[in-house]
């Protein structure tokens, strides 16, 4: 089997570092040709040297600093002759995405992933998509740019659905069932959520993730985003996409077919298999993770979603059905609210309440969802409106620049 070239965007984050672990564990299957990161110069330099990567892209810093870090990392391992091309700036990830790799893994967080997503598709690369926000805010743009089978989902839920769909044909699908852990506050009432602290919100029961994604899992905004993503990826109407709470996260999602059968994908609550499949799809790599141990007695639970305590999924359905730039507004307002919560400016329950107010204020006709400029304008509007709603108007310019 031929070696695939790979570009990893967000290489110093959780998805990116695990992707490079997969690459290292399967020598000869992949060759890393580009890395992009935000600001962790030292780590991306070590990654570049370890994998002999010819292109390194960072959002911040200077070309000179990155070259110096690579030189230092190379000297430590006796490879002083490694001199990659270095790109620094706001468009660094987009440059890396457009390098023409066989596979581009987009593992950045947030709406900043849209332009790299489009760049990867434009270059003809297979897009292993962990940056759900780029599909959600730019749905029409991304779908128009992608050829059939060019986008491979890396979110564990959507990877599970894609795997389960191998067991049937599209017209045989009755519904998709997206599983949710319920986060650290499963079972609490809305009143009991009012005094949740940032530290408590970051204590996810199963996964170690970044601040935004972990908080989104606690509010279930992340599950709302995943419902929109499932609709866009698999062309299934919102009324046939359900969410069920499964605390053990052994079943990552399910597909129900019209004959009454259900196919589920299951495994440990880790990201290694979805990441590996994103790189190797449609092939499976050997020994990526440890399977379930069926010799052990174990119980799995399933619970209905409490829409009163966690209204983020219900709101996401409304936003997704509205279409246009409404998903971009939902996502951008959430990012502002998550920062405000962790800064101590608002309560946990204010996050989704504020998103709902910003969505209600949005006039979907003002911004063009079929252009990058229009989508990003809606994103900026939502950030500004969320900050104003929270009495944080002075932070709006900072949010827009981030």
C-alpha positions in Angstrom: 0.0 0.0 0.0 1.4 3.4 -1.0 2.5 6.0 1.6 0.1 8.8 2.1 1.3 12.4 2.6 -0.4 14.2 5.6 -0.7 17.7 6.7 -1.7 18.2 10.4 -3.4 21.4 11.3 -3.4 22.1 15.1 -0.5 19.7 15.5 0.2 20.7 19.1 -3.4 20.2 20.4 -5.1 17.0 21.5 -6.1 15.8 18.1 -2.9 16.8 16.4 -0.6 15.1 18.9 -2.6 11.9 18.8 -2.5 12.0 15.0 1.2 12.1 15.1 1.2 9.2 17.5 -0.7 7.2 15.0 1.7 8.2 12.3 4.7 7.1 14.4 3.0 3.8 15.3 2.5 2.9 11.6 5.9 3.5 9.9 5.8 3.6 6.1 2.0 4.3 5.9 2.3 8.1 6.2 4.7 10.9 5.6 4.0 14.2 7.3 4.6 17.1 4.9 3.1 20.1 6.8 2.4 21.1 10.4 0.5 24.1 11.6 0.0 25.4 15.2 -1.0 28.4 17.1 1.8 29.5 19.4 3.6 26.5 20.8 6.8 27.0 18.9 8.9 24.6 21.0 6.6 21.6 20.5 5.9 22.1 16.8 9.6 22.4 16.3 10.2 19.1 18.0 7.4 17.6 15.9 8.9 19.0 12.7 12.3 17.5 13.5 11.0 14.1 14.6 8.9 13.7 11.4 11.3 15.6 9.1 8.5 17.9 8.0 9.3 20.2 5.1 6.7 22.9 6.0 6.0 24.5 9.4 3.3 27.1 9.9 2.5 29.1 13.0 -0.1 31.7 13.6 2.0 33.8 16.0 5.7 34.6 16.5 8.3 35.3 13.9 10.0 33.2 11.2 13.3 33.7 12.9 12.1 32.4 16.2 10.6 29.3 14.6 13.7 28.6 12.6 15.8 28.9 15.8 13.5 26.6 17.7 13.7 24.0 14.9 17.5 24.3 14.8 17.7 23.8 18.6 15.4 20.7 18.4 17.4 19.3 15.5 20.7 19.8 17.3 19.3 17.9 20.3 18.7 14.8 18.2 21.6 15.0 15.9 19.8 16.3 12.8 21.3 19.7 12.3 20.6 19.7 8.6 16.8 19.9 8.8 15.7 23.3 7.5 12.0 23.4 6.8 10.1 26.2 5.0 8.5 28.4 7.7 5.3 30.4 7.4 4.1 32.7 10.2 0.9 34.7 10.3 -2.9 34.6 10.4 -3.1 32.6 7.2 -0.4 30.1 8.2 -2.8 27.2 8.7 -4.5 28.0 5.3 -1.1 27.8 3.6 -0.4 24.5 5.2 -3.8 23.2 4.2 -3.2 24.1 0.6 0.1 22.2 0.4 -1.4 19.4 -1.7 -1.1 16.6 0.8 -3.1 13.4 0.2 -4.8 14.0 3.6 -5.3 17.2 5.5 -6.3 16.7 9.2 -8.0 19.9 10.4 -7.7 19.7 14.1 -7.9 23.4 15.0 -10.6 24.7 17.2 -13.2 27.3 16.3 -14.4 29.2 13.3 -10.8 30.0 12.3 -10.8 26.6 10.7 -13.1 27.6 7.8 -10.5 29.0 5.4 -8.1 26.0 6.0 -10.9 23.6 5.3 -11.8 25.3 2.0 -8.1 25.5 1.1 -7.6 21.7 1.7 -10.7 20.9 -0.4 -9.6 23.3 -3.1 -6.2 21.6 -3.3 -7.9 18.3 -3.9 -6.8 16.8 -0.5 -9.0 14.4 1.5 -10.2 16.4 4.5 -10.1 14.6 7.8 -12.4 16.9 9.6 -12.1 17.4 13.4 -12.8 21.1 13.2 -16.6 20.8 13.2 -17.0 24.6 13.3 -15.8 25.1 9.8 -18.5 22.8 8.4 -21.2 24.2 10.7 -20.6 27.9 10.0 -19.7 27.4 6.3 -22.1 24.5 5.4 -23.1 25.6 1.9 -19.5 26.7 1.1 -17.9 23.5 2.3 -20.5 21.2 0.6 -20.2 23.1 -2.7 -16.4 22.8 -2.5 -16.2 19.1 -1.6 -16.4 16.2 -4.1 -18.1 13.0 -3.0 -16.2 11.2 -0.2 -13.6 14.0 0.1 -14.6 14.8 3.7 -14.0 12.1 6.3 -15.3 12.9 9.8 -13.0 12.7 12.8 -15.4 13.5 15.6 -16.0 10.2 17.3 -19.8 10.4 16.9 -19.6 11.1 13.2 -16.9 8.6 12.6 -19.2 6.1 14.3 -22.0 7.0 12.0 -19.8 6.8 8.9 -18.6 3.3 10.0 -22.2 2.2 10.8 -23.5 3.4 7.4 -21.3 0.8 5.8 -23.9 -1.7 6.9 -26.6 -0.3 4.7 -27.6 2.1 1.9 -28.6 5.7 2.3 -32.2 5.1 1.4 -32.5 2.4 4.1 -31.6 4.8 6.9 -34.5 5.7 9.3 -32.6 7.8 11.7 -29.2 8.7 13.2 -28.7 8.4 17.0 -25.9 10.6 18.3 -24.7 9.6 21.8 -23.7 12.1 24.5 -21.9 11.5 27.8 -24.1 14.1 29.4 -21.0 15.8 30.6 -20.0 16.4 34.2 -23.5 17.7 35.2 -25.7 14.9 33.9 -28.8 14.6 36.1 -28.7 18.1 37.5 -31.6 20.5 37.2 -31.3 23.9 35.6 -31.4 25.5 39.1 -28.5 23.3 40.2 -26.4 24.5 37.3 -26.5 28.2 38.2 -23.5 28.0 40.5 -21.3 25.7 38.5 -17.7 26.9 38.5 -15.2 26.9 35.5 -13.2 24.3 37.3 -16.2 22.0 37.6 -17.1 22.6 33.9 -13.6 21.4 32.8 -13.9 18.1 34.7 -15.2 16.0 31.9 -15.8 12.4 33.0 -14.2 10.6 30.0 -12.2 12.9 27.8 -9.3 15.3 28.2 -9.9 18.2 25.8 -9.2 21.9 25.4 -11.1 24.6 27.3 -13.7 25.4 24.7 -14.6 21.9 23.7 -14.7 20.7 27.3 -17.0 23.6 28.3 -19.1 22.9 25.2 -19.5 19.3 26.4 -20.7 20.5 29.8 -23.3 22.8 28.3 -24.1 20.3 25.6 -23.4 23.0 23.0 -21.0 20.6 21.5 -23.8 18.0 21.0 -25.9 20.7 19.4 -23.0 21.5 17.0 -22.7 17.7 16.3 -26.4 17.5 15.4 -25.9 20.2 12.8 -22.7 18.5 11.6 -24.5 15.2 11.2 -27.2 16.8 9.1 -24.6 18.4 6.8 -22.4 15.3 6.5 -25.0 12.7 6.0 -27.9 14.6 4.4 -30.4 13.4 7.0 -33.2 15.8 8.1 -33.1 17.2 11.6 -36.2 15.4 12.6 -34.5 12.1 12.0 -31.4 12.9 14.1 -31.8 12.0 17.8 -29.5 12.5 20.8 -29.4 10.0 23.6 -27.3 10.2 26.8 -24.9 7.3 27.3 -22.6 8.1 30.2 -20.1 5.3 29.6 -19.4 6.5 26.0 -18.7 3.0 24.8 -21.2 3.3 22.0 -20.1 6.4 20.0 -23.3 6.7 17.9 -25.8 4.5 16.0 -27.7 4.2 12.7 -31.2 2.8 12.7 -32.5 1.3 9.4 -36.0 1.1 8.1 -36.3 -2.6 8.8 -35.9 -1.9 12.6 -32.3 -3.0 12.9 -29.7 -0.7 14.5 -26.0 -0.8 13.8 -23.7 0.8 16.4 -20.0 1.5 16.5 -18.4 1.0 19.9 -15.0 1.1 21.6 -13.2 2.8 24.4 -14.0 6.5 25.0 -10.8 7.7 23.2 -10.1 9.4 19.9 -7.4 7.2 18.5 -9.6 5.1 16.2 -11.5 8.1 14.7 -8.2 9.9 14.1 -6.6 6.8 12.5 -9.6 6.3 10.2 -9.5 10.0 9.2 -5.9 9.4 8.0 -6.4 6.0 6.4 -10.1 6.0 5.3 -11.5 3.7 4.0 -8.8 1.3 5.2 -8.3 0.4 8.9 -4.9 0.4 10.5 -3.8 -2.4 12.8 -3.7 -2.2 16.6 -4.8 1.4 16.9 -6.5 0.9 20.2 -7.5 -1.8 22.7 -11.0 -3.2 22.0 -13.7 -3.7 24.7 -13.0 -6.6 27.1 -16.1 -8.7 26.8 -14.8 -11.0 29.6 -15.7 -8.3 32.1 -19.2 -7.8 33.5 -20.3 -4.3 32.7 -23.5 -2.2 32.4 -24.2 0.5 29.9 -26.9 3.1 30.5 -29.0 5.2 28.2 -31.1 8.2 29.2 -33.3 10.8 27.4 -31.8 14.2 27.0 -33.1 16.8 29.5 -33.9 19.8 27.2 -35.0 21.9 30.1 -31.7 21.8 31.9 -29.6 21.6 28.7 -31.5 23.6 26.0 -28.4 23.9 23.7 -29.4 20.9 21.5 -33.0 22.2 21.0 -31.6 25.6 20.0 -29.1 24.0 17.6 -31.9 22.2 15.8 -33.7 25.5 15.4 -30.6 27.2 14.1 -29.7 24.3 11.8 -33.2 24.3 10.3 -33.0 28.1 9.8 -29.8 27.6 7.9 -28.0 30.5 6.3 -25.7 32.2 8.7 -27.6 31.2 11.8 -25.2 28.3 12.6 -22.3 30.8 12.4 -24.0 33.1 14.8 -24.7 30.2 17.3 -21.1 29.1 17.2 -19.5 32.6 17.5 -21.8 33.7 20.3 -20.9 30.5 22.2 -17.2 31.2 21.8 -17.6 34.6 23.3 -19.7 33.3 26.2 -17.3 30.5 27.0 -14.5 33.0 27.4 -16.7 35.3 29.5 -17.7 32.3 31.8 -14.0 31.4 32.3 -13.2 35.0 33.0 -15.7 35.0 35.8 -18.1 37.5 34.0 -21.1 35.3 33.7 -22.8 32.2 35.2 -22.7 28.8 33.5 -26.4 29.0 32.6 -25.9 32.4 31.0 -23.9 30.8 28.2 -26.8 29.2 26.3 -29.2 31.9 27.4 -27.0 34.5 25.8 -26.6 32.4 22.6 -30.4 32.2 22.3 -30.7 36.0 22.7 -28.1 36.6 20.0 -29.7 34.1 17.6 -33.1 35.8 18.2 -31.5 39.2 17.3 -30.0 37.9 14.1 -31.4 38.9 10.8 -30.4 36.1 8.5 -30.8 38.2 5.4 -28.0 40.6 6.2 -25.1 38.2 5.5 -24.5 36.0 2.5 -24.0 32.4 3.6 -22.6 31.5 0.2 -19.5 33.5 0.5 -16.6 33.4 3.0 -16.8 37.2 3.6 -20.5 36.9 4.4 -20.0 34.0 6.8 -17.2 35.7 8.6 -19.2 39.0 8.7 -21.9 37.1 10.5 -19.4 35.6 12.8 -18.0 39.1 13.7 -21.5 40.5 14.2 -22.4 37.6 16.6 -19.2 38.2 18.6 -19.9 41.9 18.9 -23.6 41.3 19.7 -22.8 38.7 22.4 -20.3 41.0 24.0 -22.8 43.8 24.0 -25.5 41.6 25.4 -23.2 40.6 28.3 -22.1 44.2 28.9 -18.6 43.3 27.6 -18.6 45.6 24.5 -15.0 46.5 25.0 -14.0 42.8 24.4 -15.8 42.6 21.0 -12.8 43.8 19.0 -10.6 41.3 20.8 -12.9 38.5 20.0 -13.1 39.5 16.3 -9.3 39.6 16.1 -8.8 36.2 17.7 
